[in-house]
């Protein structure tokens, strides 16, 4: 396990207000992608801890293994961490906790990594009913992450079903890399245009939307995802 000091330090460095937006309390899917050692787990832990402190609520993590300790109270929020059997995978535990998930506001879930069709389909299903689902996936960029998620989920949901759920649930995609101790990241918001391209399966065209969003960020213009 990593030290909780890593999480506290990260929380002080979060500079993208959209990840900490109150709007995400309404639910949806946040995808963090990158290679091994890029700090995805630290990002997830910092994000979820800070959201619990700011907004309260209840978070359950499903991990293999648990990397950063978050168990317990954070402000008015509480986190419960569950470690899954590597042989069984994430999906059985996700189904189990979905049946017993508490009612109320500001519900969130961390799915440690999407790496098989069952977990991919469960992640999409979990993100469409008022719950914020944060997950990681290995990919070189955001477009590749979306493609891989769709391919995996399509094995169970069908291609059209996976596109529909992803387009409706996608809120934020973040690719990050860690080089010489410096964290570099790229953001994609689930705007109306982004969601339309996902529904059509035109993931390659998202690169144009990504560039437009970068320009808006550089000009300090607002970007909102489609709810």
Phi and psi in degrees as GROMACS dihedral restraints (atoms count N, CA, C in turn):
[ dihedral_restraints ]
;  ai    aj    ak    al  type     phi  dphi    fc
    3     4     5     6     1   -84.6    20    10
    4     5     6     7     1   158.4    20    10
    6     7     8     9     1   -70.0    20    10
    7     8     9    10     1   147.9    20    10
    9    10    11    12     1   -65.3    20    10
   10    11    12    13     1   -18.2    20    10
   12    13    14    15     1   -62.8    20    10
   13    14    15    16     1   -32.1    20    10
   15    16    17    18     1   -61.7    20    10
   16    17    18    19     1   -40.9    20    10
   18    19    20    21     1   -66.7    20    10
   19    20    21    22     1   -45.7    20    10
   21    22    23    24     1   -61.2    20    10
   22    23    24    25     1   -40.8    20    10
   24    25    26    27     1   -65.3    20    10
   25    26    27    28     1   -39.2    20    10
   27    28    29    30     1   -65.1    20    10
   28    29    30    31     1   -41.1    20    10
   30    31    32    33     1   -57.0    20    10
   31    32    33    34     1   -33.5    20    10
   33    34    35    36     1   -73.5    20    10
   34    35    36    37     1   -17.6    20    10
   36    37    38    39     1  -101.9    20    10
   37    38    39    40     1     0.2    20    10
   39    40    41    42     1   -66.6    20    10
   40    41    42    43     1   120.8    20    10
   42    43    44    45     1  -119.9    20    10
   43    44    45    46     1    -2.0    20    10
   45    46    47    48     1  -101.7    20    10
   46    47    48    49     1   103.3    20    10
   48    49    50    51     1   -63.0    20    10
   49    50    51    52     1   -22.4    20    10
   51    52    53    54     1   -64.2    20    10
   52    53    54    55     1   -33.8    20    10
   54    55    56    57     1   -67.3    20    10
   55    56    57    58     1   -22.2    20    10
   57    58    59    60     1  -109.6    20    10
   58    59    60    61     1    16.8    20    10
   60    61    62    63     1   -69.5    20    10
   61    62    63    64     1   141.1    20    10
   63    64    65    66     1   -64.6    20    10
   64    65    66    67     1   -23.8    20    10
   66    67    68    69     1   -58.8    20    10
   67    68    69    70     1   -30.0    20    10
   69    70    71    72     1   -70.2    20    10
   70    71    72    73     1   -12.1    20    10
   72    73    74    75     1   -63.7    20    10
   73    74    75    76     1   -17.9    20    10
   75    76    77    78     1   -80.0    20    10
   76    77    78    79     1    -7.4    20    10
   78    79    80    81     1   105.4    20    10
   79    80    81    82     1   175.5    20    10
   81    82    83    84     1   130.3    20    10
   82    83    84    85     1  -173.6    20    10
   84    85    86    87     1  -117.1    20    10
   85    86    87    88     1   128.1    20    10
   87    88    89    90     1  -116.1    20    10
   88    89    90    91     1   122.7    20    10
   90    91    92    93     1  -112.1    20    10
   91    92    93    94     1   126.9    20    10
   93    94    95    96     1  -112.6    20    10
   94    95    96    97     1   126.3    20    10
   96    97    98    99     1  -129.2    20    10
   97    98    99   100     1   161.3    20    10
   99   100   101   102     1   159.7    20    10
  100   101   102   103     1  -176.1    20    10
  102   103   104   105     1   -90.8    20    10
  103   104   105   106     1   175.3    20    10
  105   106   107   108     1   -59.6    20    10
  106   107   108   109     1   138.7    20    10
  108   109   110   111     1    80.6    20    10
  109   110   111   112     1    12.3    20    10
  111   112   113   114     1   -91.3    20    10
  112   113   114   115     1     1.0    20    10
  114   115   116   117     1    87.4    20    10
  115   116   117   118     1    19.5    20    10
  117   118   119   120     1   -61.1    20    10
  118   119   120   121     1   -42.7    20    10
  120   121   122   123     1   -64.9    20    10
  121   122   123   124     1   -38.9    20    10
  123   124   125   126     1   -65.7    20    10
  124   125   126   127     1   -40.2    20    10
  126   127   128   129     1   -61.0    20    10
  127   128   129   130     1   -47.7    20    10
  129   130   131   132     1   -59.6    20    10
  130   131   132   133     1   -47.3    20    10
  132   133   134   135     1   -63.0    20    10
  133   134   135   136     1   -44.6    20    10
  135   136   137   138     1   -62.9    20    10
  136   137   138   139     1   -42.4    20    10
  138   139   140   141     1   -62.6    20    10
  139   140   141   142     1   -50.8    20    10
  141   142   143   144     1   -67.5    20    10
  142   143   144   145     1   -40.1    20    10
  144   145   146   147     1   -62.2    20    10
  145   146   147   148     1   -46.1    20    10
  147   148   149   150     1   -65.1    20    10
  148   149   150   151     1   -36.7    20    10
  150   151   152   153     1   -67.8    20    10
  151   152   153   154     1   -37.4    20    10
  153   154   155   156     1   -63.9    20    10
  154   155   156   157     1   -40.4    20    10
  156   157   158   159     1   -65.2    20    10
  157   158   159   160     1   -42.4    20    10
  159   160   161   162     1   -75.9    20    10
  160   161   162   163     1   -41.0    20    10
  162   163   164   165     1  -117.2    20    10
  163   164   165   166     1    -6.8    20    10
  165   166   167   168     1    71.7    20    10
  166   167   168   169     1  -158.1    20    10
  168   169   170   171     1    98.9    20    10
  169   170   171   172     1  -161.0    20    10
  171   172   173   174     1  -139.6    20    10
  172   173   174   175     1   131.4    20    10
  174   175   176   177     1  -128.4    20    10
  175   176   177   178     1   135.2    20    10
  177   178   179   180     1  -118.4    20    10
  178   179   180   181     1   132.0    20    10
  180   181   182   183     1  -108.7    20    10
  181   182   183   184     1   143.9    20    10
  183   184   185   186     1  -123.2    20    10
  184   185   186   187     1   110.4    20    10
  186   187   188   189     1  -135.3    20    10
  187   188   189   190     1   157.2    20    10
  189   190   191   192     1  -149.5    20    10
  190   191   192   193     1    92.8    20    10
  192   193   194   195     1   -90.7    20    10
  193   194   195   196     1   179.3    20    10
  195   196   197   198     1   -69.4    20    10
  196   197   198   199     1   121.9    20    10
  198   199   200   201     1   -99.6    20    10
  199   200   201   202     1   -38.9    20    10
  201   202   203   204     1  -127.4    20    10
  202   203   204   205     1   123.6    20    10
  204   205   206   207     1   -68.3    20    10
  205   206   207   208     1   120.7    20    10
  207   208   209   210     1  -126.5    20    10
  208   209   210   211     1    -3.9    20    10
  210   211   212   213     1   -54.3    20    10
  211   212   213   214     1   132.3    20    10
  213   214   215   216     1   118.3    20    10
  214   215   216   217     1  -164.0    20    10
  216   217   218   219     1   -88.7    20    10
  217   218   219   220     1   138.1    20    10
  219   220   221   222     1  -134.8    20    10
  220   221   222   223     1    99.8    20    10
  222   223   224   225     1    63.6    20    10
  223   224   225   226     1  -128.4    20    10
  225   226   227   228     1   -90.3    20    10
  226   227   228   229     1     1.7    20    10
  228   229   230   231     1  -102.0    20    10
  229   230   231   232     1   160.2    20    10
  231   232   233   234     1  -135.2    20    10
  232   233   234   235     1   141.6    20    10
  234   235   236   237     1  -120.5    20    10
  235   236   237   238     1   136.9    20    10
  237   238   239   240     1  -120.3    20    10
  238   239   240   241     1   125.9    20    10
  240   241   242   243     1  -106.5    20    10
  241   242   243   244     1   132.3    20    10
  243   244   245   246     1  -121.9    20    10
  244   245   246   247     1   129.5    20    10
  246   247   248   249     1  -100.7    20    10
  247   248   249   250     1   130.6    20    10
  249   250   251   252     1   -97.8    20    10
  250   251   252   253     1   159.1    20    10
  252   253   254   255     1   -73.9    20    10
  253   254   255   256     1   123.3    20    10
  255   256   257   258     1   -57.9    20    10
  256   257   258   259     1   -31.7    20    10
  258   259   260   261     1   -72.2    20    10
  259   260   261   262     1   -32.0    20    10
  261   262   263   264     1   -86.2    20    10
  262   263   264   265     1   -27.3    20    10
  264   265   266   267     1    84.4    20    10
  265   266   267   268     1  -176.6    20    10
  267   268   269   270     1   -80.7    20    10
  268   269   270   271     1   -35.9    20    10
  270   271   272   273     1   -56.8    20    10
  271   272   273   274     1   -46.5    20    10
  273   274   275   276     1   -58.5    20    10
  274   275   276   277     1   -39.7    20    10
  276   277   278   279     1   -69.6    20    10
  277   278   279   280     1   -36.9    20    10
  279   280   281   282     1   -62.3    20    10
  280   281   282   283     1   -45.4    20    10
  282   283   284   285     1   -61.4    20    10
  283   284   285   286     1   -39.4    20    10
  285   286   287   288     1   -64.5    20    10
  286   287   288   289     1   -47.0    20    10
  288   289   290   291     1   -75.3    20    10
  289   290   291   292     1   -25.6    20    10
  291   292   293   294     1   -63.0    20    10
  292   293   294   295     1   -33.6    20    10
  294   295   296   297     1   -71.1    20    10
  295   296   297   298     1   -24.1    20    10
  297   298   299   300     1  -117.4    20    10
  298   299   300   301     1    16.1    20    10
  300   301   302   303     1   -64.2    20    10
  301   302   303   304     1   135.9    20    10
  303   304   305   306     1   -66.8    20    10
  304   305   306   307     1   151.3    20    10
  306   307   308   309     1   -87.7    20    10
  307   308   309   310     1   161.2    20    10
  309   310   311   312     1   129.5    20    10
  310   311   312   313     1  -165.8    20    10
  312   313   314   315     1  -101.1    20    10
  313   314   315   316     1   161.2    20    10
  315   316   317   318     1    57.7    20    10
  316   317   318   319     1    53.9    20    10
  318   319   320   321     1   -91.6    20    10
  319   320   321   322     1   134.8    20    10
  321   322   323   324     1  -140.3    20    10
  322   323   324   325     1   157.7    20    10
  324   325   326   327     1  -142.2    20    10
  325   326   327   328     1   137.6    20    10
  327   328   329   330     1  -108.0    20    10
  328   329   330   331     1   122.4    20    10
  330   331   332   333     1  -105.3    20    10
  331   332   333   334     1   111.3    20    10
  333   334   335   336     1   -50.5    20    10
  334   335   336   337     1   -41.9    20    10
  336   337   338   339     1  -163.1    20    10
  337   338   339   340     1   138.2    20    10
  339   340   341   342     1   -95.9    20    10
  340   341   342   343     1   118.5    20    10
  342   343   344   345     1  -143.7    20    10
  343   344   345   346     1     6.9    20    10
  345   346   347   348     1  -150.5    20    10
  346   347   348   349     1   161.3    20    10
  348   349   350   351     1   -59.0    20    10
  349   350   351   352     1   -41.3    20    10
  351   352   353   354     1   -63.2    20    10
  352   353   354   355     1   -45.4    20    10
  354   355   356   357     1   -65.4    20    10
  355   356   357   358     1   -40.6    20    10
  357   358   359   360     1   -60.1    20    10
  358   359   360   361     1   -45.6    20    10
  360   361   362   363     1   -67.5    20    10
  361   362   363   364     1   -38.8    20    10
  363   364   365   366     1   -66.5    20    10
  364   365   366   367     1   -36.7    20    10
  366   367   368   369     1   -62.1    20    10
  367   368   369   370     1   -44.7    20    10
  369   370   371   372     1   -67.0    20    10
  370   371   372   373     1   -41.7    20    10
  372   373   374   375     1   -65.0    20    10
  373   374   375   376     1   -35.3    20    10
  375   376   377   378     1   -73.4    20    10
  376   377   378   379     1   -20.1    20    10
  378   379   380   381     1   -94.8    20    10
  379   380   381   382     1     6.2    20    10
  381   382   383   384     1  -110.9    20    10
  382   383   384   385     1     5.9    20    10
  384   385   386   387     1  -125.9    20    10
  385   386   387   388     1    43.1    20    10
  387   388   389   390     1    86.8    20    10
  388   389   390   391     1    13.9    20    10
  390   391   392   393     1  -114.9    20    10
  391   392   393   394     1   135.7    20    10
  393   394   395   396     1   -85.3    20    10
  394   395   396   397     1   120.1    20    10
  396   397   398   399     1  -111.4    20    10
  397   398   399   400     1   121.2    20    10
  399   400   401   402     1  -110.3    20    10
  400   401   402   403     1   130.5    20    10
  402   403   404   405     1  -147.2    20    10
  403   404   405   406     1   165.9    20    10
  405   406   407   408     1  -121.1    20    10
  406   407   408   409     1   156.7    20    10
  408   409   410   411     1  -153.0    20    10
  409   410   411   412     1   141.4    20    10
  411   412   413   414     1   -77.6    20    10
  412   413   414   415     1   122.6    20    10
  414   415   416   417     1  -165.7    20    10
  415   416   417   418     1   153.9    20    10
  417   418   419   420     1   -81.2    20    10
  418   419   420   421     1   -18.6    20    10
  420   421   422   423     1  -160.4    20    10
  421   422   423   424     1   175.2    20    10
  423   424   425   426     1   -66.6    20    10
  424   425   426   427     1   -40.3    20    10
  426   427   428   429     1   -60.3    20    10
  427   428   429   430     1   -43.0    20    10
  429   430   431   432     1   -64.6    20    10
  430   431   432   433     1   -35.6    20    10
  432   433   434   435     1   -64.5    20    10
  433   434   435   436     1   -43.4    20    10
  435   436   437   438     1   -65.6    20    10
  436   437   438   439     1   -41.9    20    10
  438   439   440   441     1   -61.6    20    10
  439   440   441   442     1   -46.1    20    10
  441   442   443   444     1   -64.2    20    10
  442   443   444   445     1   -41.5    20    10
  444   445   446   447     1   -61.3    20    10
  445   446   447   448     1   -42.9    20    10
  447   448   449   450     1   -65.6    20    10
  448   449   450   451     1   -42.6    20    10
  450   451   452   453     1   -62.1    20    10
  451   452   453   454     1   -45.8    20    10
  453   454   455   456     1   -64.8    20    10
  454   455   456   457     1   -49.5    20    10
  456   457   458   459     1   -66.3    20    10
  457   458   459   460     1   -30.3    20    10
  459   460   461   462     1   -63.9    20    10
  460   461   462   463     1   -24.5    20    10
  462   463   464   465     1   -62.1    20    10
  463   464   465   466     1   -25.5    20    10
  465   466   467   468     1  -113.0    20    10
  466   467   468   469     1   -38.8    20    10
  468   469   470   471     1   -92.7    20    10
  469   470   471   472     1    -8.9    20    10
  471   472   473   474     1    75.8    20    10
  472   473   474   475     1   158.4    20    10
  474   475   476   477     1   -62.5    20    10
  475   476   477   478     1   -46.3    20    10
  477   478   479   480     1   -65.3    20    10
  478   479   480   481     1   -38.1    20    10
  480   481   482   483     1   -64.8    20    10
  481   482   483   484     1   -42.0    20    10
  483   484   485   486     1   -65.6    20    10
  484   485   486   487     1   -42.9    20    10
  486   487   488   489     1   -61.2    20    10
  487   488   489   490     1   -42.9    20    10
  489   490   491   492     1   -63.7    20    10
  490   491   492   493     1   -47.4    20    10
  492   493   494   495     1   -66.8    20    10
  493   494   495   496     1   -41.4    20    10
  495   496   497   498     1   -67.3    20    10
  496   497   498   499     1   -42.2    20    10
  498   499   500   501     1   -64.1    20    10
  499   500   501   502     1   -35.8    20    10
  501   502   503   504     1   -77.1    20    10
  502   503   504   505     1   -29.0    20    10
  504   505   506   507     1   -99.9    20    10
  505   506   507   508     1   -23.0    20    10
  507   508   509   510     1   -63.7    20    10
  508   509   510   511     1   126.5    20    10
  510   511   512   513     1  -116.1    20    10
  511   512   513   514     1   -51.3    20    10
  513   514   515   516     1  -145.1    20    10
  514   515   516   517     1   137.0    20    10
  516   517   518   519     1  -118.1    20    10
  517   518   519   520     1   138.0    20    10
  519   520   521   522     1  -136.1    20    10
  520   521   522   523     1   124.0    20    10
  522   523   524   525     1  -104.8    20    10
  523   524   525   526     1   136.2    20    10
  525   526   527   528     1  -137.6    20    10
  526   527   528   529     1   152.6    20    10
  528   529   530   531     1  -139.3    20    10
  529   530   531   532     1   148.4    20    10
  531   532   533   534     1  -121.2    20    10
  532   533   534   535     1   110.8    20    10
  534   535   536   537     1  -129.6    20    10
  535   536   537   538     1   130.2    20    10
  537   538   539   540     1    47.0    20    10
  538   539   540   541     1    41.3    20    10
  540   541   542   543     1    79.0    20    10
  541   542   543   544     1     2.2    20    10
  543   544   545   546     1  -109.1    20    10
  544   545   546   547     1   131.4    20    10
  546   547   548   549     1   -90.9    20    10
  547   548   549   550     1   123.1    20    10
  549   550   551   552     1  -115.4    20    10
  550   551   552   553     1   140.0    20    10
  552   553   554   555     1  -142.7    20    10
  553   554   555   556     1   158.8    20    10
  555   556   557   558     1  -133.2    20    10
  556   557   558   559     1   137.1    20    10
  558   559   560   561     1  -116.2    20    10
  559   560   561   562     1   147.2    20    10
  561   562   563   564     1  -137.9    20    10
  562   563   564   565     1   124.1    20    10
  564   565   566   567     1   -91.8    20    10
  565   566   567   568     1   146.5    20    10
  567   568   569   570     1   -80.7    20    10
  568   569   570   571     1    64.8    20    10
  570   571   572   573     1   -70.4    20    10
  571   572   573   574     1   174.4    20    10
  573   574   575   576     1   -57.1    20    10
  574   575   576   577     1   -41.4    20    10
  576   577   578   579     1   -66.0    20    10
  577   578   579   580     1   -43.1    20    10
  579   580   581   582     1   -62.1    20    10
  580   581   582   583     1   -45.7    20    10
  582   583   584   585     1   -65.4    20    10
  583   584   585   586     1   -35.0    20    10
  585   586   587   588     1   -65.6    20    10
  586   587   588   589     1   -41.9    20    10
  588   589   590   591     1   -65.4    20    10
  589   590   591   592     1   -38.3    20    10
  591   592   593   594     1   -64.1    20    10
  592   593   594   595     1   -44.6    20    10
  594   595   596   597     1   -62.4    20    10
  595   596   597   598     1   -33.9    20    10
  597   598   599   600     1   -82.3    20    10
  598   599   600   601     1   -10.8    20    10
  600   601   602   603     1    76.9    20    10
  601   602   603   604     1    18.3    20    10
  603   604   605   606     1   -96.4    20    10
  604   605   606   607     1    60.7    20    10
  606   607   608   609     1   -64.7    20    10
  607   608   609   610     1   -35.8    20    10
  609   610   611   612     1   -60.5    20    10
  610   611   612   613     1   -30.4    20    10
  612   613   614   615     1   -74.5    20    10
  613   614   615   616     1    -9.4    20    10
  615   616   617   618     1   -66.2    20    10
  616   617   618   619     1   -21.7    20    10
  618   619   620   621     1   -58.4    20    10
  619   620   621   622     1   -35.5    20    10
  621   622   623   624     1   -67.6    20    10
  622   623   624   625     1   -43.0    20    10
  624   625   626   627     1   -63.9    20    10
  625   626   627   628     1   -37.0    20    10
  627   628   629   630     1   -61.8    20    10
  628   629   630   631     1   -42.1    20    10
  630   631   632   633     1   -66.5    20    10
  631   632   633   634     1   -39.7    20    10
  633   634   635   636     1   -63.2    20    10
  634   635   636   637     1   -39.4    20    10
  636   637   638   639     1   -67.8    20    10
  637   638   639   640     1   -36.6    20    10
  639   640   641   642     1   -60.8    20    10
  640   641   642   643     1   -41.4    20    10
  642   643   644   645     1   -64.3    20    10
  643   644   645   646     1   -41.1    20    10
  645   646   647   648     1   -65.5    20    10
  646   647   648   649     1   -38.6    20    10
  648   649   650   651     1   -64.5    20    10
  649   650   651   652     1   -42.8    20    10
  651   652   653   654     1   -64.1    20    10
  652   653   654   655     1   -29.3    20    10
  654   655   656   657     1   -91.1    20    10
  655   656   657   658     1     3.7    20    10
  657   658   659   660     1    59.5    20    10
  658   659   660   661     1    38.1    20    10
  660   661   662   663     1   -97.2    20    10
  661   662   663   664     1   148.5    20    10
  663   664   665   666     1   -70.5    20    10
  664   665   666   667     1   141.3    20    10
  666   667   668   669     1  -128.6    20    10
  667   668   669   670     1   127.0    20    10
  669   670   671   672     1  -122.3    20    10
  670   671   672   673     1   140.3    20    10
  672   673   674   675     1   -81.6    20    10
  673   674   675   676     1   156.4    20    10
  675   676   677   678     1   -83.2    20    10
  676   677   678   679     1   125.2    20    10
